[in-house]
Every structure is written in C-alpha cells, then in structure tokens.
Amino acid sequence: MSLRYALLGLLAEEPASGYDLAGKFERNLRRYAWHAQQSQIYPELNRLAADGLATLVEQGPRGRRTYAITDAGRIELRRWILDPNDEPIVRNEHTLKLFLLSTLDSQEARQVLQQQAESSLKEHERLRAAIDEASHTGQPPVALFAAELGARYFQTVHEWALWALERLDNT
C-alpha cells in the first residue's frame, strides 16, 4: 500500500509520467525508503486514476501519460501521513543481512562490518554535503528533514559498525 502513497506524494510535488516517477524512485527513494519498478508503477497509476486520487492531465507521443494528484488524492495523502501507524513495516535488506551475520565465520563477519563502516561513513558525508548545499538555496527546513534523518541514520550505522568490530576483535 505504501507505493500508492509514495506515488501520491511525488505527484503532489508536480505532475509526472510513469517514466518520470520511476526515475524519481531510482534517484531519490530506492536507497532510502522504497523501491518500485515501472511494472509496479504503471498499474498503480491506473488504480489511482480509477479511484479519483490522480487524473490524467496530458497524453503525449508514444502513449506517454502525465498524471496529477487530485484534491481527493491530497486529502488521502494527508490522511495517510497523519495516521499514527503503530507497527510500520520495514523492508531493509541491509538489516536483514546483519540479522544473518552469525551464519558467517569471524573473518567474513569482520569483512561485512568493515564494509558497513566504510560505506555508511561515505554515505553520511555525501548526505551531509548535500544538506549543507541545499540549506543555502533557501529551501524550507522541512524539505531537508528526510535527508537529515538519512545522514543521522548512516552516522549511527557507522558508529555501530565500529562498535561491532571492536566487540568481534575482543571475543
């Protein structure tokens, strides 16, 4: 169900085609929040239109269809964002691998943890630089909240990986 709301949120920013939305998923959401393929996006756009939450605003060459969020779509998106979900569903391949780390020998586990320490530090630094650059463009602070969460998440993963390496070395 989150694909529906991710699409509504992206359409709330600006009208877009399925192709455009797939690109936004790939660039902005895939690594941090949600992954969706074009084969999932197009049927969901049709359902959003059928449910009156999005509308077709333009049909271009080669069947390109541009959708926009409707007022009903904005109301539904707002309702979903404000709904306090007590048990959110998390799909995080990285964390799943860490749950299964005990299936490796110590050297392999060390290799995974070292890679996590390095990659999370790089991602933290990349996000921090992007946040710093974007904060000088006059964007409202709320526009950077998700990026700040990401930066802090990767900083925490880095610190955790260093802690885990130290624990592994002391056993």
N, C-alpha and C positions, 0 to 999 in steps of 0.2 A: 504494500500500500504506500510505502514511502516514495516510490517512483512517481506516483501521481502528484504528491506534494512537492517533490523536487522540481517536476516539470512546471507546476503552477507557480512556484517561486521564481524560476527562471523566466517564465512568461510575464510575471509581474514586473520584472526589470525592463523587458522590451519584447515586442512581438518577434517570433522566430520560427524558422522551419525545423523540421525534424533533424535535418542535416546540421543546422546551426546548434541545436540543442545537444546533439551527440558530441559536437566539438567542445561545447562548454563542459559537458560531463568529463570528457577526456582531459581537458586543460585544468579545470577548477575543482571538480568534485571527486574524481576517481580515486586519487591517492588519499583523500582525507575524509570523505563522507560516504559516497555511494558510487557504485559502478553501474552503468547501464549501456547496453548495446543498442544500435539502431533498430535491431529486430524487436526490441522491447519498447523502444520509444514511440515508433510509429503507431502500433496498435493502441498504446495508452493515450496518445494524442487524439485518436479517433474516439476513444471512450470519453475523454474529457469533453470533446465537442458534442457527443451524443448526450452527455449529462448536463450540458449547458454551462460548463465551467470554463470552456475555451471556445473560441469561434474562429472559423477560417476567415482571414481578412484579405488574403491575396493568393491567387493561383498563378504561378509563373510558368516559364518554359520547362519542358521535360517533367511536368507534373509537380514541380516544387510548390509546396503549400506552406503558407505562413500563417501561424496561429497567434492569437492574442488572448489574454485572460479576460474573462467577463467579470461583471460586478459580482455575480454569484460565485465565480471562481475565487475572487478576492476574499469574499466572506468565508468561503470554505477553507481557504489557505490560512486565514487569520484564526478561525476556529481551531484548526489543527495545531498551529503553533502555540496557541494559548492553552491547549489541553494538557493537563499535567499527567503524562504517561508514567505510571508508577514502575513499569517494567519495560524500559526500552529494549529493543532487540539490537544487539551489536553484532556486526559481521566484520571481524578484524583478523585477516589471515596471519598477520604478524603475531598477534597474541595467541592464536591457535598454535603456531609453531613453538612458542615459548611454553605453552602447556605441555607440549610433547618433547621438550628438550631432554627430559630424563631418559628418553629412548636412545640417546647418543652416548658415546664414550666421552670421557672428560676432555680429551683434546678436541673432538668435534664440537662439543658444547662451548668450549673456550673460543673456537673459531667463530661460531654463530654470535656469541656475546661480543666479541671484539668487533665484528662487522656491525652489530647493532650500535655499539658505542660510537663508531666512526660515522656511520650513515645518519644516525639521529643528530649528532653534532652538526654535520654538514647541513641537514635539513633545517635545524634550528637557526643556524647562521643565515641560510638563504631566506627563510621567512622573516627573520628579524630585519634583514636589509630591505626586503620588500615592504615591510610595515613602516620602517623609517622613511623610505622614499615616498610611500603613499600618504603618510601623515603630513607631508609638506605640500600636498596637492589640494588641500582644503576639503578633503572628504570628511563627512561627519564621522565622529568617533565610532558610532555603531557599525559603520561599514567595515571596520577593521577588527571587530570583536572575534569573528571566526578565525581570522589569521592569527590573532594574538593567542587564542586557545591552542591553535596548532603549534605555534612557537613554544609555548609553555609545555605542551604535551611532549614535543621532541626533546626539550631540555630535560624533562623528567625521565624520559626513556634513556637518555644519555647517562644521567646520574644513576639510574637503576642498573644499567648495563655495567658501569664501573663497579658498583656495589656487588653485583652478582659475580663479576670476575674476581674481585677480592675474596669473596666467600669461597669460590671454586678453588682459588690458589691456597686457601687456608685449610682445605679439607684433606 
